[in-house]
């Protein structure tokens, strides 16, 4: 899946983030062999995709000679932001829009640029830092079947608004009231479905089944769901950015990463697209059932990021 603003973000992300990322001189530099006496504790939130990305970071840093300890599935932001602040962990993957809102509920998340502009200073206040975000996103989306998209010539969420009276929309119960849920879709696109069907699985199998079975017409599903390519589902474009940008971003304690570590992590972000993240999720959560660590090692090797 290609999101329309990704290309424009490459320059924005580079210029904005470099001004707010870690102080490379604050951490011990590796010796000529790449080794360092510093131990970096890499963590993840308590869901599979975060653990996969955490393994990408951990294995790449190990390959550069760092001593790496892992503490995966530490919990939600309520657990891991304080852990970053108190030094219990040093590095974790996060998502730009939700991270900013978690730290500043009044922040402007109306565009990817506004998020990337505000986030470094908000993190700095907590003595944290962000590195260059990846193009990869895991964000809310309005999804329809290919048959529905073809029948109504749907490309954007606004196109769906012409069929309000025929649409049953599925999503988590809170989607009915969240500002970026149905209220935002009405405000930005005039989309008001005839009925809302609450399904409490976070856009998971029950939501997908309801969509495929025709019980609902559209559904709130996250963009890295493996069900999207597996079932040829269509993600409707969101040109007005109703859903905040959610680029994958490494977040660290401000004094923990030296220049080599920053370069290593930035190299991962440069290669990690939404399509690649979906493939990684499929390897781990699909029929192959590959362990997150092995999926990370294979991906890093295929991308030329190990052994260099």
N, C-alpha and C positions, 0 to 999 in steps of 0.2 A: 504494500500500500504506500502510495506517495502522497504526502501531505503538502499542500500548496505553498506553505511558507518556509519549508525546510531550507531551500536553496538560499533564500534571503537571510537566513539566520547564520549561515556559516561565517560571514564577516562580522555580524553583530555579536555572535557568541565569542569570537576571538578577541575583539576589541574590548568588549565590556567585561568579560570574565578575567582577562589577564590583569586588569587593574585591581581586581578584588580577590585574586587567588593567593595561595599560600606564600609565605616568605621562605624561599629556598635556602637562605643562609641560616635559618634557625635550627635546622636539623643536621646531624652529622652526615657528611658526604661519604659515599662508598670509596674504598681504596681502588687500586688499579684493577683488581680482580672483580670488582663490582660488589664486594662484601662490605657490610657495615655492622657495627656492634649494636645498632639500634634494632629493637624488635617492634614491628608494626602489627597492631591488632586490627584485623579486618573483620567486619561484621556485616549482617544483613537484617532486613526486616523479616517478619515471620510469614513469608509466603515464598513460593518456589522461584518465581522470576527474580526476586531480590537476591535469593541465595545463589542463583546461577551467575548473576552479575558480580556478586561478592567473590565468587570463585574466579571469575575472569581477573579481577583486581589482584587477588591473592596469588594466583599462579604466575601471573606476569611479573609481580614484584619478586617472588621467589626466584624466578629465572634471572633476574638482575642481581641476585646475590643478597637480597634482604632476608633477614630472619622474620618469618611471618607466622603469627598465631591467628587462628580463626575462631570467632564466636558467632556463628550464624544463627539466624532465627531468634534474635534477641527480643523482638516484640515490635510494638508500634513506635511512632515518633515520641510518644509520651515516655517511652523507655530509652530509646537510643539517642535522642538529643541530649538529655542529661548525662548519658554515658560518654558521649563525645566531650562534653564540657568538663567532666571530672577525670577524664583520662582513662576510663575503663576500656574504651575502644578508641581507635585512631582514625578509622576510615569506613565509610558505608555508602552504598548507592542510594540515591533518592530521586525524586521527581520534582522538577522546578516549580510548577504552579502550586501544587499542594504543599510543598515545603514552604514557599513564601506565605501562603495563607495560614499555615500552622504557626508561623512566627509573627505574622502581622495580618490579622483578620480583616483589616481595612485596606490592605494593599491593592494597587491597581493590577489586575490580572487580565485586562482587556485585550492584551496582545502579547505575543512571545517577547517582543522587544521590551515592553514595560516590565515584564517579569525578570528578564535578564538584567535590566538596569537596576532594579531595586534589590534583588536578592543578595549581591555581595555585601552591601553595607549592613543589611539586616543580620547576616551571618557574622560579620565582623564584630557586631555588638556583643555577640556571644563567644567571641574568640574562636570562631569557626571560619572555614573557608570553603569555597567551591572551586572546582577546576572547570575546564572547558566541557560544556554539556555535549552529549552525543546527539545525533539526529534522531535516534530512536526515541519513540514516545510510547507510553502506555496511558492513554487518556480515554475519557468517556466519548462515546460516539452514538449516533442514531444509525441503526443498521436495519436493512431490509433484505429480503431474498432477491436473487437475480430476476426471478419472474416478476416480482412487484416493480423492481426498478425498470425493467423493459416495458412492462405494461403501461406505466405512467410516465415513462421517460424521465426518471428521477436521477439527478446528479447532486443536488444540494438539499439541505433540510428545508429551504424555502420552497422547493418544488413540491415537497410533501404537503405543505400547507394548503395547496389547491385541492387536497383530498381529505380535509379534516373530518368531514362527516363519515368517511369510510374507514378511518384509521383507528385501530385498537393498539395502544402503545403499552409495551411491557417494560418494567424496570424495578429496581429495588423500591421498597415502600417510601423511603425518604426522597426519591426522585420526584415525587408528586409535589413536594414543597420546597426543595432546595433551590436557591437562586439560579444555579446553573442547570436545574432540571426543567420541569414543565413551565414554571414561571419565566425562566430565561428564554426558553424556546418560543413562548408566546410573545414576549417582548421583542426579541430579535428577528423572529421570522413569521410571526402570526400563526404559528403551528399550535393548534389546540385539538388534540385527538378527541374523538367522540367518546372514548372510554379509556381509562387507565387501568392496567392489570398489574397489581403489585406481585412481584416474585422475589423472594428473599434468598437469592443465590449469587448476587453480585455479577449478573450477566453470564452466569455459568450454564451448566447442562440443561437445567429446567427451563431457563429463559430461551436458550437456543432451540430446544425441542418445541416450545410453544410457537416460536417463529416458523420453524420448518413444518409443523403440523397445521399451520394456518390459523391457529387460535388467536394469534396477534399479528398485526400487520407490520409493526416496527418494534425495535427493542433497543434498550440501552445496554450496549456491550462494549467492553474495553478493546482498544485497537490491537493489542497483541494477543488476543484470544486466538488459539489455534483453530477454533471452530469457523473463523471467518474464511480462511483459504480452503479448509477442508470441505466446506459446504457451499463454496462460491458465493458467499454473502457479500453484500455491497455496503460499504461505509459511505454514508452521505457526507459531502463536503460541508464544512462549517466556516464559511468565509468571514463571518462576523465574530468568530472566536467566542461563541457562547461557552464552550468548554475550554477552560484554561489550558495553555500549553503544558505538557508534562514530559519534558525531555529528561532522559536519564542523566544524572549528574553525580560525579564523585564529590562527597562532602567529607571534610577532614578537620581535625583540630589544627589550628592555624600554625602551630610550631612543629608539626610532626613530619612534614614531607620535604625532602630536599629536591634539588632540581632534577635529578635522575628519576626519582619517584614520580614527580609531576609529569615529566616527559613520557614515562612508561604508561601512566594512566591516560594521558591525553591521546596517546597512540591508539588505545583501545576505543576511546570515544570517537576518534576519527573514522573508525571502521564499523562502529555499531549503528546500524540502521534499524528501523522498525521491522523491515523484512527479515534481517538477520536475527533479531530478537525473537521473532515468531518462530523461526527455525530452531533456535535453541530451546524455546519452550516446548516445541513439538518433540524434540529428542528426549527431553526429560519427562514430560507429562503424557506423551503419546504412547503408542504401542511398544516402542523400543525400550522405554523405561531406563534410559541412560542416567547414571548418577550425575548430579550437577557438576562435581569436580571433573569428571571425565569429559563431559560435554564442553566444559570450559577449556580444558587442555586441547581437545581436538579442534575447537574453533580458533583458539589462539595460534595453534600450529598452522592451520589452513590459511590464516590471515598473515602469516609470516611474522608473528609477534613473539615467538619463542625461539630461543637459541641464537638470537642476533646480538 
